[in-house]
Amino acid sequence: MRRTRSPDDVLAGPLPSKPQPSGDRLLHLREQFRREAVERRNGQSDGRWLRVLAYRLLPARGVDPSDGWNTLQAEAERRGYEMGARFHDVAVPVTTTYVPGSRAGHGVHSPPWDRPGWREVERLVRGGFADGVIVIDRHEISSDDGEYHTVIKKLGERYQAFVHLVIPERQAAPT
């Protein structure tokens, strides 16, 4: 249910927004679902590696995704994942209204569930054909913390699957 404002609240400031998960919380949640997938796999005696689907969000039509595929394949091998099918979509900017104090209007693309490639990834994960999805960075799923959080939770809670990022949500501090 959406709250509307009366003329009396106009001067009261912006409507309170739902708090967004922080980068650390998103990282920990994503890692939790990956650990659970590893534990499930270790509990099975078939010796199979974790199976992942590769996903790319290309910045424009005509961009060749092959460099990204090589990066994803190398990371999958390094982590001991078996990489399956590869999917990609082309980023489609969404027209937004800039709201002062928000991130709206800064590189916002269509949500993953509106992209045909991502929907196919989710369909295969839901069908049990993969244990997770591997992407270069979280922005290939969504730059919006709420959308990204929704994707991680849906894959993890509904399908016992995980998201693996080549570039984590936050980089470790240099030593």
Secondary structure, DSSP 8 states (H G I E B T S, - for coil): ------GGGGGG-S--------HHHHHHHHHHHHHHHHHHHHTSSS---EEEEEEEEESSTT--THHHHHHHHHHHHHHTEEEEEEEEEE--B------TTS-TTSS-B--GGGSHHHHHHHHHHHTTS-SEEEEEEGGGT-SSHHHHHHHHHIIIIIH--EEEEEE-SS-----
